[in-house]
Amino acid sequence: MWHKVISFFDSLIIHFFLLVILLLSLTLPEMNPPAPTKSVLDERQVQAEIERLKREQSYKSTAQQTQEYALEQSKTDYEQLMKQEQAHLDVLRQQQEVERQELEAMKQRSLNEKAALETLLREKEALEGE
């Protein structure tokens, strides 16, 4: 007889748990994970960061313009120096050509003088030999 009483109580306990599970599954809404909270930003901080980024960009732009100007100036100076050096080389080439022509003229004069001297010496020998 005790066996039937224990079975009855076991059956009641099992049915009670099943009823609780059934009620909980029907009454509890579906649990959604909480949505991530958005970080709240202060408007002043946002504006300050925007201003900082603008200043940084302006500084970079100014630095780049300064560097470009310096490079352009260096290029112009270099081109001017190259023109001056080319003009100087042209002058030196002209002087060298003039000196070469003068040297040729001197050689020619020297040859003419030697020829004239030899002619005079032959004439002198011819006159002395007579």
Backbone atoms as SQL, in Angstrom:
CREATE TABLE atoms (id INTEGER PRIMARY KEY, chain TEXT, resi INTEGER, resn TEXT, atom TEXT, x REAL, y REAL, z REAL);
INSERT INTO atoms VALUES
  (1, 'A', 1, 'MET', 'N', 0.801, -1.167, 0.000),
  (2, 'A', 1, 'MET', 'CA', 0.000, 0.000, 0.000),
  (3, 'A', 1, 'MET', 'C', 0.869, 1.265, 0.000),
  (4, 'A', 2, 'TRP', 'N', 1.944, 1.238, 0.730),
  (5, 'A', 2, 'TRP', 'CA', 2.833, 2.399, 0.731),
  (6, 'A', 2, 'TRP', 'C', 3.394, 2.656, -0.662),
  (7, 'A', 3, 'HIS', 'N', 3.501, 1.656, -1.374),
  (8, 'A', 3, 'HIS', 'CA', 4.047, 1.786, -2.700),
  (9, 'A', 3, 'HIS', 'C', 3.113, 2.632, -3.575),
  (10, 'A', 4, 'LYS', 'N', 1.816, 2.483, -3.450),
  (11, 'A', 4, 'LYS', 'CA', 0.841, 3.245, -4.216),
  (12, 'A', 4, 'LYS', 'C', 0.811, 4.695, -3.753),
  (13, 'A', 5, 'VAL', 'N', 0.973, 4.952, -2.486),
  (14, 'A', 5, 'VAL', 'CA', 0.964, 6.313, -1.951),
  (15, 'A', 5, 'VAL', 'C', 2.192, 7.068, -2.456),
  (16, 'A', 6, 'ILE', 'N', 3.323, 6.421, -2.450),
  (17, 'A', 6, 'ILE', 'CA', 4.564, 7.064, -2.915),
  (18, 'A', 6, 'ILE', 'C', 4.456, 7.344, -4.411),
  (19, 'A', 7, 'SER', 'N', 3.903, 6.424, -5.153),
  (20, 'A', 7, 'SER', 'CA', 3.727, 6.626, -6.586),
  (21, 'A', 7, 'SER', 'C', 2.781, 7.793, -6.843),
  (22, 'A', 8, 'PHE', 'N', 1.727, 7.911, -6.014),
  (23, 'A', 8, 'PHE', 'CA', 0.790, 9.010, -6.160),
  (24, 'A', 8, 'PHE', 'C', 1.497, 10.352, -5.929),
  (25, 'A', 9, 'PHE', 'N', 2.274, 10.458, -4.847),
  (26, 'A', 9, 'PHE', 'CA', 2.987, 11.705, -4.558),
  (27, 'A', 9, 'PHE', 'C', 4.037, 12.010, -5.636),
  (28, 'A', 10, 'ASP', 'N', 4.709, 11.009, -6.127),
  (29, 'A', 10, 'ASP', 'CA', 5.674, 11.210, -7.220),
  (30, 'A', 10, 'ASP', 'C', 4.963, 11.753, -8.456),
  (31, 'A', 11, 'SER', 'N', 3.809, 11.201, -8.732),
  (32, 'A', 11, 'SER', 'CA', 3.036, 11.658, -9.877),
  (33, 'A', 11, 'SER', 'C', 2.598, 13.106, -9.684),
  (34, 'A', 12, 'LEU', 'N', 2.171, 13.468, -8.475),
  (35, 'A', 12, 'LEU', 'CA', 1.778, 14.852, -8.193),
  (36, 'A', 12, 'LEU', 'C', 2.962, 15.813, -8.370),
  (37, 'A', 13, 'ILE', 'N', 4.106, 15.442, -7.887),
  (38, 'A', 13, 'ILE', 'CA', 5.295, 16.304, -7.996),
  (39, 'A', 13, 'ILE', 'C', 5.673, 16.498, -9.470),
  (40, 'A', 14, 'ILE', 'N', 5.667, 15.428, -10.229),
  (41, 'A', 14, 'ILE', 'CA', 6.022, 15.526, -11.648),
  (42, 'A', 14, 'ILE', 'C', 5.014, 16.395, -12.383),
  (43, 'A', 15, 'HIS', 'N', 3.730, 16.201, -12.105),
  (44, 'A', 15, 'HIS', 'CA', 2.711, 17.013, -12.756),
  (45, 'A', 15, 'HIS', 'C', 2.818, 18.478, -12.337),
  (46, 'A', 16, 'PHE', 'N', 3.142, 18.734, -11.101),
  (47, 'A', 16, 'PHE', 'CA', 3.313, 20.105, -10.627),
  (48, 'A', 16, 'PHE', 'C', 4.453, 20.791, -11.397),
  (49, 'A', 17, 'PHE', 'N', 5.588, 20.118, -11.530),
  (50, 'A', 17, 'PHE', 'CA', 6.728, 20.698, -12.267),
  (51, 'A', 17, 'PHE', 'C', 6.386, 20.925, -13.742),
  (52, 'A', 18, 'LEU', 'N', 5.669, 19.993, -14.339),
  (53, 'A', 18, 'LEU', 'CA', 5.278, 20.167, -15.737),
  (54, 'A', 18, 'LEU', 'C', 4.332, 21.350, -15.892),
  (55, 'A', 19, 'LEU', 'N', 3.403, 21.514, -14.935),
  (56, 'A', 19, 'LEU', 'CA', 2.479, 22.634, -14.966),
  (57, 'A', 19, 'LEU', 'C', 3.220, 23.959, -14.801),
  (58, 'A', 20, 'VAL', 'N', 4.194, 24.000, -13.903),
  (59, 'A', 20, 'VAL', 'CA', 4.995, 25.222, -13.704),
  (60, 'A', 20, 'VAL', 'C', 5.763, 25.564, -14.983),
  (61, 'A', 21, 'ILE', 'N', 6.370, 24.571, -15.610),
  (62, 'A', 21, 'ILE', 'CA', 7.121, 24.808, -16.848),
  (63, 'A', 21, 'ILE', 'C', 6.193, 25.312, -17.942),
  (64, 'A', 22, 'LEU', 'N', 5.003, 24.727, -18.040),
  (65, 'A', 22, 'LEU', 'CA', 4.039, 25.153, -19.043),
  (66, 'A', 22, 'LEU', 'C', 3.604, 26.592, -18.804),
  (67, 'A', 23, 'LEU', 'N', 3.315, 26.948, -17.575),
  (68, 'A', 23, 'LEU', 'CA', 2.886, 28.312, -17.253),
  (69, 'A', 23, 'LEU', 'C', 3.999, 29.330, -17.491),
  (70, 'A', 24, 'LEU', 'N', 5.200, 28.968, -17.131),
  (71, 'A', 24, 'LEU', 'CA', 6.317, 29.896, -17.342),
  (72, 'A', 24, 'LEU', 'C', 6.588, 30.122, -18.828),
  (73, 'A', 25, 'SER', 'N', 6.472, 29.097, -19.614),
  (74, 'A', 25, 'SER', 'CA', 6.748, 29.258, -21.039),
  (75, 'A', 25, 'SER', 'C', 5.651, 30.069, -21.724),
  (76, 'A', 26, 'LEU', 'N', 4.436, 30.023, -21.222),
  (77, 'A', 26, 'LEU', 'CA', 3.351, 30.790, -21.820),
  (78, 'A', 26, 'LEU', 'C', 3.344, 32.237, -21.359),
  (79, 'A', 27, 'THR', 'N', 3.634, 32.482, -20.116),
  (80, 'A', 27, 'THR', 'CA', 3.495, 33.831, -19.584),
  (81, 'A', 27, 'THR', 'C', 4.736, 34.699, -19.781),
  (82, 'A', 28, 'LEU', 'N', 5.909, 34.133, -19.825),
  (83, 'A', 28, 'LEU', 'CA', 7.117, 34.950, -19.957),
  (84, 'A', 28, 'LEU', 'C', 7.335, 35.351, -21.410),
  (85, 'A', 29, 'PRO', 'N', 7.531, 36.614, -21.652),
  (86, 'A', 29, 'PRO', 'CA', 7.807, 37.038, -23.027),
  (87, 'A', 29, 'PRO', 'C', 9.220, 36.598, -23.426),
  (88, 'A', 30, 'GLU', 'N', 9.419, 36.612, -24.687),
  (89, 'A', 30, 'GLU', 'CA', 10.727, 36.206, -25.192),
  (90, 'A', 30, 'GLU', 'C', 11.782, 37.202, -24.725),
  (91, 'A', 31, 'MET', 'N', 12.853, 36.701, -24.197),
  (92, 'A', 31, 'MET', 'CA', 13.900, 37.570, -23.653),
  (93, 'A', 31, 'MET', 'C', 14.842, 37.995, -24.782),
  (94, 'A', 32, 'ASN', 'N', 14.901, 39.281, -25.048),
  (95, 'A', 32, 'ASN', 'CA', 15.839, 39.828, -26.029),
  (96, 'A', 32, 'ASN', 'C', 17.060, 40.353, -25.292),
  (97, 'A', 33, 'PRO', 'N', 18.210, 40.176, -25.880),
  (98, 'A', 33, 'PRO', 'CA', 19.383, 40.748, -25.218),
  (99, 'A', 33, 'PRO', 'C', 19.280, 42.271, -25.241),
  (100, 'A', 34, 'PRO', 'N', 19.750, 42.894, -24.215),
  (101, 'A', 34, 'PRO', 'CA', 19.633, 44.353, -24.179),
  (102, 'A', 34, 'PRO', 'C', 20.420, 44.987, -25.326),
  (103, 'A', 35, 'ALA', 'N', 19.819, 45.988, -25.908),
  (104, 'A', 35, 'ALA', 'CA', 20.471, 46.689, -27.019),
  (105, 'A', 35, 'ALA', 'C', 21.685, 47.443, -26.485),
  (106, 'A', 36, 'PRO', 'N', 22.744, 47.479, -27.269),
  (107, 'A', 36, 'PRO', 'CA', 23.917, 48.218, -26.790),
  (108, 'A', 36, 'PRO', 'C', 23.584, 49.700, -26.661),
  (109, 'A', 37, 'THR', 'N', 24.056, 50.261, -25.610),
  (110, 'A', 37, 'THR', 'CA', 23.752, 51.671, -25.366),
  (111, 'A', 37, 'THR', 'C', 24.661, 52.534, -26.225),
  (112, 'A', 38, 'LYS', 'N', 24.086, 53.574, -26.745),
  (113, 'A', 38, 'LYS', 'CA', 24.867, 54.509, -27.552),
  (114, 'A', 38, 'LYS', 'C', 25.648, 55.411, -26.609),
  (115, 'A', 39, 'SER', 'N', 26.885, 55.642, -26.998),
  (116, 'A', 39, 'SER', 'CA', 27.679, 56.525, -26.146),
  (117, 'A', 39, 'SER', 'C', 27.219, 57.958, -26.382),
  (118, 'A', 40, 'VAL', 'N', 27.027, 58.637, -25.334),
  (119, 'A', 40, 'VAL', 'CA', 26.542, 60.004, -25.401),
  (120, 'A', 40, 'VAL', 'C', 27.747, 60.930, -25.528),
  (121, 'A', 41, 'LEU', 'N', 27.732, 61.775, -26.567),
  (122, 'A', 41, 'LEU', 'CA', 28.832, 62.711, -26.780),
  (123, 'A', 41, 'LEU', 'C', 28.368, 64.116, -26.447),
  (124, 'A', 42, 'ASP', 'N', 29.246, 64.818, -25.853),
  (125, 'A', 42, 'ASP', 'CA', 28.963, 66.206, -25.539),
  (126, 'A', 42, 'ASP', 'C', 29.158, 67.028, -26.814),
  (127, 'A', 43, 'GLU', 'N', 28.225, 67.911, -27.105),
  (128, 'A', 43, 'GLU', 'CA', 28.292, 68.743, -28.315),
  (129, 'A', 43, 'GLU', 'C', 29.559, 69.589, -28.334),
  (130, 'A', 44, 'ARG', 'N', 29.962, 70.080, -27.191),
  (131, 'A', 44, 'ARG', 'CA', 31.187, 70.900, -27.124),
  (132, 'A', 44, 'ARG', 'C', 32.413, 70.070, -27.482),
  (133, 'A', 45, 'GLN', 'N', 32.433, 68.835, -27.028),
  (134, 'A', 45, 'GLN', 'CA', 33.574, 67.972, -27.357),
  (135, 'A', 45, 'GLN', 'C', 33.632, 67.699, -28.861),
  (136, 'A', 46, 'VAL', 'N', 32.467, 67.478, -29.441),
  (137, 'A', 46, 'VAL', 'CA', 32.419, 67.222, -30.884),
  (138, 'A', 46, 'VAL', 'C', 32.907, 68.449, -31.642),
  (139, 'A', 47, 'GLN', 'N', 32.404, 69.616, -31.265),
  (140, 'A', 47, 'GLN', 'CA', 32.820, 70.852, -31.940),
  (141, 'A', 47, 'GLN', 'C', 34.310, 71.118, -31.742),
  (142, 'A', 48, 'ALA', 'N', 34.805, 70.856, -30.544),
  (143, 'A', 48, 'ALA', 'CA', 36.233, 71.055, -30.270),
  (144, 'A', 48, 'ALA', 'C', 37.078, 70.120, -31.128),
  (145, 'A', 49, 'GLU', 'N', 36.640, 68.892, -31.272),
  (146, 'A', 49, 'GLU', 'CA', 37.385, 67.931, -32.106),
  (147, 'A', 49, 'GLU', 'C', 37.349, 68.348, -33.573),
  (148, 'A', 50, 'ILE', 'N', 36.198, 68.817, -34.035),
  (149, 'A', 50, 'ILE', 'CA', 36.090, 69.293, -35.420),
  (150, 'A', 50, 'ILE', 'C', 37.025, 70.472, -35.641),
  (151, 'A', 51, 'GLU', 'N', 37.034, 71.412, -34.715),
  (152, 'A', 51, 'GLU', 'CA', 37.928, 72.574, -34.831),
  (153, 'A', 51, 'GLU', 'C', 39.391, 72.145, -34.819),
  (154, 'A', 52, 'ARG', 'N', 39.724, 71.185, -33.968),
  (155, 'A', 52, 'ARG', 'CA', 41.108, 70.701, -33.908),
  (156, 'A', 52, 'ARG', 'C', 41.518, 70.074, -35.241),
  (157, 'A', 53, 'LEU', 'N', 40.605, 69.275, -35.804),
  (158, 'A', 53, 'LEU', 'CA', 40.902, 68.642, -37.090),
  (159, 'A', 53, 'LEU', 'C', 41.045, 69.681, -38.204),
  (160, 'A', 54, 'LYS', 'N', 40.196, 70.725, -38.155),
  (161, 'A', 54, 'LYS', 'CA', 40.307, 71.794, -39.159),
  (162, 'A', 54, 'LYS', 'C', 41.638, 72.520, -39.032),
  (163, 'A', 55, 'ARG', 'N', 42.044, 72.823, -37.785),
  (164, 'A', 55, 'ARG', 'CA', 43.335, 73.500, -37.577),
  (165, 'A', 55, 'ARG', 'C', 44.486, 72.631, -38.054),
  (166, 'A', 56, 'GLU', 'N', 44.394, 71.348, -37.749),
  (167, 'A', 56, 'GLU', 'CA', 45.453, 70.420, -38.171),
  (168, 'A', 56, 'GLU', 'C', 45.535, 70.361, -39.696),
  (169, 'A', 57, 'GLN', 'N', 44.380, 70.300, -40.350),
  (170, 'A', 57, 'GLN', 'CA', 44.352, 70.265, -41.813),
  (171, 'A', 57, 'GLN', 'C', 44.896, 71.571, -42.385),
  (172, 'A', 58, 'SER', 'N', 44.517, 72.682, -41.774),
  (173, 'A', 58, 'SER', 'CA', 45.009, 73.983, -42.225),
  (174, 'A', 58, 'SER', 'C', 46.521, 74.073, -42.068),
  (175, 'A', 59, 'TYR', 'N', 47.023, 73.583, -40.948),
  (176, 'A', 59, 'TYR', 'CA', 48.475, 73.597, -40.711),
  (177, 'A', 59, 'TYR', 'C', 49.198, 72.750, -41.754),
  (178, 'A', 60, 'LYS', 'N', 48.647, 71.554, -42.018),
  (179, 'A', 60, 'LYS', 'CA', 49.273, 70.680, -43.014),
  (180, 'A', 60, 'LYS', 'C', 49.248, 71.336, -44.392),
  (181, 'A', 61, 'SER', 'N', 48.126, 71.960, -44.719),
  (182, 'A', 61, 'SER', 'CA', 48.001, 72.615, -46.016),
  (183, 'A', 61, 'SER', 'C', 49.001, 73.761, -46.136),
  (184, 'A', 62, 'THR', 'N', 49.117, 74.559, -45.081),
  (185, 'A', 62, 'THR', 'CA', 50.064, 75.674, -45.089),
  (186, 'A', 62, 'THR', 'C', 51.493, 75.165, -45.193),
  (187, 'A', 63, 'ALA', 'N', 51.801, 74.127, -44.460),
  (188, 'A', 63, 'ALA', 'CA', 53.153, 73.562, -44.511),
  (189, 'A', 63, 'ALA', 'C', 53.449, 73.024, -45.907),
  (190, 'A', 64, 'GLN', 'N', 52.473, 72.390, -46.513),
  (191, 'A', 64, 'GLN', 'CA', 52.673, 71.851, -47.858),
  (192, 'A', 64, 'GLN', 'C', 52.862, 72.989, -48.860),
  (193, 'A', 65, 'GLN', 'N', 52.071, 74.048, -48.740),
  (194, 'A', 65, 'GLN', 'CA', 52.218, 75.187, -49.643),
  (195, 'A', 65, 'GLN', 'C', 53.582, 75.840, -49.468),
  (196, 'A', 66, 'THR', 'N', 54.035, 75.950, -48.230),
  (197, 'A', 66, 'THR', 'CA', 55.349, 76.528, -47.969),
  (198, 'A', 66, 'THR', 'C', 56.438, 75.673, -48.590),
  (199, 'A', 67, 'GLN', 'N', 56.317, 74.379, -48.438),
  (200, 'A', 67, 'GLN', 'CA', 57.312, 73.470, -49.011),
  (201, 'A', 67, 'GLN', 'C', 57.292, 73.554, -50.541),
  (202, 'A', 68, 'GLU', 'N', 56.103, 73.592, -51.130),
  (203, 'A', 68, 'GLU', 'CA', 56.006, 73.711, -52.582),
  (204, 'A', 68, 'GLU', 'C', 56.618, 75.021, -53.056),
  (205, 'A', 69, 'TYR', 'N', 56.361, 76.115, -52.333),
  (206, 'A', 69, 'TYR', 'CA', 56.932, 77.404, -52.708),
  (207, 'A', 69, 'TYR', 'C', 58.454, 77.353, -52.631),
  (208, 'A', 70, 'ALA', 'N', 58.975, 76.749, -51.565),
  (209, 'A', 70, 'ALA', 'CA', 60.432, 76.650, -51.410),
  (210, 'A', 70, 'ALA', 'C', 61.035, 75.815, -52.538),
  (211, 'A', 71, 'LEU', 'N', 60.373, 74.722, -52.882),
  (212, 'A', 71, 'LEU', 'CA', 60.872, 73.893, -53.984),
  (213, 'A', 71, 'LEU', 'C', 60.816, 74.642, -55.312),
  (214, 'A', 72, 'GLU', 'N', 59.747, 75.367, -55.529),
  (215, 'A', 72, 'GLU', 'CA', 59.621, 76.152, -56.761),
  (216, 'A', 72, 'GLU', 'C', 60.698, 77.232, -56.818),
  (217, 'A', 73, 'GLN', 'N', 60.958, 77.867, -55.687),
  (218, 'A', 73, 'GLN', 'CA', 61.998, 78.897, -55.625),
  (219, 'A', 73, 'GLN', 'C', 63.368, 78.275, -55.894),
  (220, 'A', 74, 'SER', 'N', 63.622, 77.113, -55.310),
  (221, 'A', 74, 'SER', 'CA', 64.892, 76.423, -55.547),
  (222, 'A', 74, 'SER', 'C', 65.035, 76.056, -57.020),
  (223, 'A', 75, 'LYS', 'N', 63.948, 75.610, -57.613),
  (224, 'A', 75, 'LYS', 'CA', 63.975, 75.255, -59.031),
  (225, 'A', 75, 'LYS', 'C', 64.280, 76.487, -59.877),
  (226, 'A', 76, 'THR', 'N', 63.634, 77.599, -59.573),
  (227, 'A', 76, 'THR', 'CA', 63.871, 78.835, -60.311),
  (228, 'A', 76, 'THR', 'C', 65.318, 79.286, -60.150),
  (229, 'A', 77, 'ASP', 'N', 65.825, 79.244, -58.914),
  (230, 'A', 77, 'ASP', 'CA', 67.224, 79.625, -58.670),
  (231, 'A', 77, 'ASP', 'C', 68.175, 78.723, -59.438),
  (232, 'A', 78, 'TYR', 'N', 67.887, 77.442, -59.446),
  (233, 'A', 78, 'TYR', 'CA', 68.748, 76.485, -60.149),
  (234, 'A', 78, 'TYR', 'C', 68.728, 76.750, -61.657),
  (235, 'A', 79, 'GLU', 'N', 67.526, 77.010, -62.201),
  (236, 'A', 79, 'GLU', 'CA', 67.427, 77.307, -63.631),
  (237, 'A', 79, 'GLU', 'C', 68.191, 78.580, -63.971),
  (238, 'A', 80, 'GLN', 'N', 68.085, 79.598, -63.117),
  (239, 'A', 80, 'GLN', 'CA', 68.811, 80.845, -63.350),
  (240, 'A', 80, 'GLN', 'C', 70.319, 80.594, -63.288),
  (241, 'A', 81, 'LEU', 'N', 70.761, 79.813, -62.329),
  (242, 'A', 81, 'LEU', 'CA', 72.181, 79.481, -62.218),
  (243, 'A', 81, 'LEU', 'C', 72.650, 78.719, -63.451),
  (244, 'A', 82, 'MET', 'N', 71.818, 77.801, -63.931),
  (245, 'A', 82, 'MET', 'CA', 72.178, 77.051, -65.134),
  (246, 'A', 82, 'MET', 'C', 72.309, 77.983, -66.339),
  (247, 'A', 83, 'LYS', 'N', 71.403, 78.955, -66.461),
  (248, 'A', 83, 'LYS', 'CA', 71.489, 79.913, -67.569),
  (249, 'A', 83, 'LYS', 'C', 72.764, 80.737, -67.461),
  (250, 'A', 84, 'GLN', 'N', 73.095, 81.177, -66.245),
  (251, 'A', 84, 'GLN', 'CA', 74.319, 81.955, -66.051),
  (252, 'A', 84, 'GLN', 'C', 75.543, 81.123, -66.403),
  (253, 'A', 85, 'GLU', 'N', 75.564, 79.880, -65.962),
  (254, 'A', 85, 'GLU', 'CA', 76.706, 79.004, -66.259),
  (255, 'A', 85, 'GLU', 'C', 76.799, 78.734, -67.757),
  (256, 'A', 86, 'GLN', 'N', 75.659, 78.568, -68.406),
  (257, 'A', 86, 'GLN', 'CA', 75.665, 78.344, -69.856),
  (258, 'A', 86, 'GLN', 'C', 76.195, 79.574, -70.575),
  (259, 'A', 87, 'ALA', 'N', 75.769, 80.759, -70.136),
  (260, 'A', 87, 'ALA', 'CA', 76.273, 81.997, -70.740),
  (261, 'A', 87, 'ALA', 'C', 77.777, 82.118, -70.511),
  (262, 'A', 88, 'HIS', 'N', 78.234, 81.786, -69.320),
  (263, 'A', 88, 'HIS', 'CA', 79.668, 81.850, -69.013),
  (264, 'A', 88, 'HIS', 'C', 80.441, 80.864, -69.894),
  (265, 'A', 89, 'LEU', 'N', 79.892, 79.659, -70.056),
  (266, 'A', 89, 'LEU', 'CA', 80.537, 78.676, -70.932),
  (267, 'A', 89, 'LEU', 'C', 80.585, 79.168, -72.380),
  (268, 'A', 90, 'ASP', 'N', 79.522, 79.819, -72.828),
  (269, 'A', 90, 'ASP', 'CA', 79.520, 80.369, -74.188),
  (270, 'A', 90, 'ASP', 'C', 80.615, 81.421, -74.343),
  (271, 'A', 91, 'VAL', 'N', 80.754, 82.287, -73.348),
  (272, 'A', 91, 'VAL', 'CA', 81.803, 83.319, -73.387),
  (273, 'A', 91, 'VAL', 'C', 83.177, 82.660, -73.420),
  (274, 'A', 92, 'LEU', 'N', 83.374, 81.643, -72.586),
  (275, 'A', 92, 'LEU', 'CA', 84.666, 80.948, -72.568),
  (276, 'A', 92, 'LEU', 'C', 84.946, 80.269, -73.909),
  (277, 'A', 93, 'ARG', 'N', 83.928, 79.679, -74.514),
  (278, 'A', 93, 'ARG', 'CA', 84.117, 79.046, -75.827),
  (279, 'A', 93, 'ARG', 'C', 84.496, 80.084, -76.879),
  (280, 'A', 94, 'GLN', 'N', 83.844, 81.248, -76.825),
  (281, 'A', 94, 'GLN', 'CA', 84.178, 82.310, -77.777),
  (282, 'A', 94, 'GLN', 'C', 85.616, 82.779, -77.574),
  (283, 'A', 95, 'GLN', 'N', 86.011, 82.956, -76.308),
  (284, 'A', 95, 'GLN', 'CA', 87.392, 83.366, -76.025),
  (285, 'A', 95, 'GLN', 'C', 88.373, 82.307, -76.513),
  (286, 'A', 96, 'GLN', 'N', 88.031, 81.058, -76.292),
  (287, 'A', 96, 'GLN', 'CA', 88.902, 79.967, -76.736),
  (288, 'A', 96, 'GLN', 'C', 89.019, 79.974, -78.261),
  (289, 'A', 97, 'GLU', 'N', 87.917, 80.224, -78.945),
  (290, 'A', 97, 'GLU', 'CA', 87.946, 80.280, -80.411),
  (291, 'A', 97, 'GLU', 'C', 88.803, 81.449, -80.886),
  (292, 'A', 98, 'VAL', 'N', 88.657, 82.604, -80.237),
  (293, 'A', 98, 'VAL', 'CA', 89.467, 83.776, -80.603),
  (294, 'A', 98, 'VAL', 'C', 90.942, 83.472, -80.377),
  (295, 'A', 99, 'GLU', 'N', 91.276, 82.877, -79.247),
  (296, 'A', 99, 'GLU', 'CA', 92.675, 82.541, -78.957),
  (297, 'A', 99, 'GLU', 'C', 93.207, 81.522, -79.959),
  (298, 'A', 100, 'ARG', 'N', 92.356, 80.549, -80.338),
  (299, 'A', 100, 'ARG', 'CA', 92.789, 79.563, -81.329),
  (300, 'A', 100, 'ARG', 'C', 93.068, 80.237, -82.669),
  (301, 'A', 101, 'GLN', 'N', 92.197, 81.173, -83.057),
  (302, 'A', 101, 'GLN', 'CA', 92.416, 81.893, -84.317),
  (303, 'A', 101, 'GLN', 'C', 93.681, 82.740, -84.255),
  (304, 'A', 102, 'GLU', 'N', 93.901, 83.394, -83.109),
  (305, 'A', 102, 'GLU', 'CA', 95.118, 84.199, -82.952),
  (306, 'A', 102, 'GLU', 'C', 96.357, 83.314, -83.024),
  (307, 'A', 103, 'LEU', 'N', 96.297, 82.141, -82.406),
  (308, 'A', 103, 'LEU', 'CA', 97.417, 81.207, -82.443),
  (309, 'A', 103, 'LEU', 'C', 97.679, 80.743, -83.877),
  (310, 'A', 104, 'GLU', 'N', 96.616, 80.447, -84.609),
  (311, 'A', 104, 'GLU', 'CA', 96.782, 80.062, -86.015),
  (312, 'A', 104, 'GLU', 'C', 97.406, 81.201, -86.814),
  (313, 'A', 105, 'ALA', 'N', 96.950, 82.422, -86.546),
  (314, 'A', 105, 'ALA', 'CA', 97.507, 83.583, -87.256),
  (315, 'A', 105, 'ALA', 'C', 98.980, 83.744, -86.922),
  (316, 'A', 106, 'MET', 'N', 99.338, 83.550, -85.643),
  (317, 'A', 106, 'MET', 'CA', 100.746, 83.670, -85.244),
  (318, 'A', 106, 'MET', 'C', 101.585, 82.582, -85.910),
  (319, 'A', 107, 'LYS', 'N', 101.063, 81.375, -85.976),
  (320, 'A', 107, 'LYS', 'CA', 101.792, 80.289, -86.643),
  (321, 'A', 107, 'LYS', 'C', 101.993, 80.615, -88.121),
  (322, 'A', 108, 'GLN', 'N', 100.929, 81.129, -88.721),
  (323, 'A', 108, 'GLN', 'CA', 101.030, 81.477, -90.143),
  (324, 'A', 108, 'GLN', 'C', 102.053, 82.591, -90.358),
  (325, 'A', 109, 'ARG', 'N', 102.024, 83.597, -89.474),
  (326, 'A', 109, 'ARG', 'CA', 103.015, 84.689, -89.573),
  (327, 'A', 109, 'ARG', 'C', 104.420, 84.143, -89.397),
  (328, 'A', 110, 'SER', 'N', 104.561, 83.244, -88.429),
  (329, 'A', 110, 'SER', 'CA', 105.878, 82.654, -88.178),
  (330, 'A', 110, 'SER', 'C', 106.362, 81.893, -89.403),
  (331, 'A', 111, 'LEU', 'N', 105.462, 81.124, -90.010),
  (332, 'A', 111, 'LEU', 'CA', 105.843, 80.392, -91.223),
  (333, 'A', 111, 'LEU', 'C', 106.196, 81.353, -92.354),
  (334, 'A', 112, 'ASN', 'N', 105.420, 82.414, -92.490),
  (335, 'A', 112, 'ASN', 'CA', 105.701, 83.410, -93.533),
  (336, 'A', 112, 'ASN', 'C', 107.041, 84.093, -93.278),
  (337, 'A', 113, 'GLU', 'N', 107.293, 84.427, -92.004),
  (338, 'A', 113, 'GLU', 'CA', 108.565, 85.075, -91.673),
  (339, 'A', 113, 'GLU', 'C', 109.739, 84.136, -91.939),
  (340, 'A', 114, 'LYS', 'N', 109.575, 82.847, -91.596),
  (341, 'A', 114, 'LYS', 'CA', 110.642, 81.873, -91.866),
  (342, 'A', 114, 'LYS', 'C', 110.893, 81.759, -93.366),
  (343, 'A', 115, 'ALA', 'N', 109.807, 81.708, -94.117),
  (344, 'A', 115, 'ALA', 'CA', 109.954, 81.602, -95.578),
  (345, 'A', 115, 'ALA', 'C', 110.636, 82.847, -96.124),
  (346, 'A', 116, 'ALA', 'N', 110.237, 84.014, -95.609),
  (347, 'A', 116, 'ALA', 'CA', 110.860, 85.264, -96.077),
  (348, 'A', 116, 'ALA', 'C', 112.325, 85.300, -95.680),
  (349, 'A', 117, 'LEU', 'N', 112.638, 84.848, -94.470),
  (350, 'A', 117, 'LEU', 'CA', 114.022, 84.830, -93.996),
  (351, 'A', 117, 'LEU', 'C', 114.865, 83.886, -94.846),
  (352, 'A', 118, 'GLU', 'N', 114.318, 82.717, -95.159),
  (353, 'A', 118, 'GLU', 'CA', 115.055, 81.774, -96.000),
  (354, 'A', 118, 'GLU', 'C', 115.284, 82.361, -97.391),
  (355, 'A', 119, 'THR', 'N', 114.267, 83.043, -97.888),
  (356, 'A', 119, 'THR', 'CA', 114.420, 83.677, -99.203),
  (357, 'A', 119, 'THR', 'C', 115.515, 84.730, -99.153),
  (358, 'A', 120, 'LEU', 'N', 115.496, 85.530, -98.105),
  (359, 'A', 120, 'LEU', 'CA', 116.527, 86.571, -97.967),
  (360, 'A', 120, 'LEU', 'C', 117.905, 85.949, -97.816),
  (361, 'A', 121, 'LEU', 'N', 118.009, 84.869, -97.056),
  (362, 'A', 121, 'LEU', 'CA', 119.302, 84.211, -96.884),
  (363, 'A', 121, 'LEU', 'C', 119.797, 83.638, -98.214),
  (364, 'A', 122, 'ARG', 'N', 118.928, 83.071, -99.011),
  (365, 'A', 122, 'ARG', 'CA', 119.342, 82.543, -100.306),
  (366, 'A', 122, 'ARG', 'C', 119.777, 83.664, -101.240),
  (367, 'A', 123, 'GLU', 'N', 119.026, 84.750, -101.184),
  (368, 'A', 123, 'GLU', 'CA', 119.409, 85.885, -102.033),
  (369, 'A', 123, 'GLU', 'C', 120.755, 86.449, -101.595),
  (370, 'A', 124, 'LYS', 'N', 120.961, 86.490, -100.287),
  (371, 'A', 124, 'LYS', 'CA', 122.236, 87.001, -99.766),
  (372, 'A', 124, 'LYS', 'C', 123.375, 86.084, -100.203),
  (373, 'A', 125, 'GLU', 'N', 123.151, 84.772, -100.084),
  (374, 'A', 125, 'GLU', 'CA', 124.183, 83.825, -100.505),
  (375, 'A', 125, 'GLU', 'C', 124.433, 83.934, -102.008),
  (376, 'A', 126, 'ALA', 'N', 123.368, 84.150, -102.738),
  (377, 'A', 126, 'ALA', 'CA', 123.526, 84.285, -104.192),
  (378, 'A', 126, 'ALA', 'C', 124.302, 85.542, -104.511),
  (379, 'A', 127, 'LEU', 'N', 124.059, 86.613, -103.786),
  (380, 'A', 127, 'LEU', 'CA', 124.777, 87.865, -104.014),
  (381, 'A', 127, 'LEU', 'C', 126.219, 87.734, -103.552),
  (382, 'A', 128, 'GLU', 'N', 126.451, 87.065, -102.494),
  (383, 'A', 128, 'GLU', 'CA', 127.810, 86.905, -101.992),
  (384, 'A', 128, 'GLU', 'C', 128.591, 85.936, -102.882),
  (385, 'A', 129, 'GLY', 'N', 127.914, 84.986, -103.424),
  (386, 'A', 129, 'GLY', 'CA', 128.581, 84.007, -104.267),
  (387, 'A', 129, 'GLY', 'C', 128.927, 84.566, -105.626),
  (388, 'A', 130, 'GLU', 'N', 128.467, 85.628, -105.999),
  (389, 'A', 130, 'GLU', 'CA', 128.776, 86.198, -107.291),
  (390, 'A', 130, 'GLU', 'C', 130.014, 86.941, -107.234);
